[in-house]
Amino acid sequence: MRRLSRLFMKTKNEQGVIFPFTVMCSLLISALFLHAVALYNTEIQFYEEEKKWYEADYLMKQTLTHVKQTLANTSENVPSLSQAVSFVHGQATYRATRIEPDVWSVTVSCITNAQFRYDVQFEFDALTNDISAWKELY
């Protein structure tokens, strides 16, 4: 019996290790979990922003096709042209001013259905059907 009592007396004086270790592991796992949640929220925000830009880019592509066709078929005595066009994904307005007989200076503004705005300015050559001097306006 004395031997057993000596064994239990030694354990009374020892400091606990399991509880601090459990707390440290819990804090580490909690920190990793919170970090993963923050990364997930960042990914969701990035997706939403890219979705807006994708829709605006698609709308701009449709508008450019319309502008190219309109300016290529415009007679030479028209000095400027302004028009608003509606598409499924939003609306676009453009203003074109003739610089040379076959070169136009064009400003396009697209607004998606989600109210995201995308503005550009460029020069369009009606003979070659080429766009040059592309400048995005912010």
N, C-alpha and C positions, 0 to 999 in steps of 0.2 A: 503494500500500500504506500509506503513511503516513496518508493520509486515513482509511482503514478502521480503522487502529489507534487514531487519535484518537477515532473514534466509539465503539469498544469501551471505551476508557479512561474516557470520560464516563459510561458506564452502570455501571462498577464503583463509582463514588462516589455513585450515586443510591440513595435509600432506597426500599424496596419499598412499594407501595401496594396491590397486589392481595391479598396475604395478610391484612392487617388488615381490608380491606373485606369479604373473604369470611367472616372470623370474625364480624364485626359483623352481616352479613346472616344468617349461620347462627344466631347468638344471638337475633336478632329473630324469625326464623321459628320457632325453638324456643319462644320465649316465647309467641308467638301460638298455637302448637299446644297447649302446656300450658294456656293460658287456655281454649281451646275444649274440651279434655278436662275441665277443672274445671266449666265450664258444663254440659256433658253430664251429669256426675255429679250436679250440683245438680238438673237437670231430672228425672233418674231418681228421686232422693229425693223431689222434689215430687210426681211421679206416684204413687209408692207411698203417700205420706201422703194424697193426695186420694182414692186408691182405698179406703183404710181409712175415711175420712169418708163416702164415697159409700155403702159397704156399711152403715155404721152408720146413716146417714140413711134408707136404704131399709128397714132393719129397724125403725127408729123409726116410719116411716110405716105399716108393716104393724101394729105394736103399737098405734098410735093408733087405727087403724080397728077393731081388736079391742076396745080399751078403750071406745071410743064406743058400740059395739053392746052391750057387756056392761052398761055403766052406764045406758044408755037403757032397757034391759029389766029393770033391777033393781027389786024392789019397794021401797016407801017405808019399810018397817020395818027395813031392813038399814042399820045405822049405818056399817059399814066393810066393805071387800072387799079381799082380797089373792089374787093368782094368779100363777103362772109359766106362760109360754107358750113353746113351741118352734116355730121356723120353720126354713126351709131354710137361711137365712143366719146363724142364731144363735138365742140365747135371750133372752127378756125377762121381767122380773118387774115387777109394779106393785102399788101399795098405794093404795087410794082411801078417803078418809074424808069422810063427809057433813058439810058445813058448814051448809047450809040444806036445806030439803026437796028442792030441785032442783039444788043446786050441790054439786059434789064437789071436794075437794082431792086431787090425784093426784100420786104420785111414780113415775116409770118409770125402769127401769134396763135397758139393752140391752147385751148382750155378743155380738159377732160371732164367727164361727168362728175368726177370726184373733186372738181375745182382745183386741179393741179395745172399750173401754167408752164408753158414751154415756148420761148421766143427765140427766133433766129433771124439773121440777116445774111444775105448772100447775093452773088451776081449770077445771072442766068444768061447763057448764050443760046439764042433760039436756033442758030444755024447748026451747031454741033450738039445741041441738047445737053450741054454740060453745065454743072454747077461749080462755081469757084468762089474764093474768098468767103468761105463759110465762117460765120461768127455767131456764137451762142450768147444771148443777152440774158443777164441775171438781174 
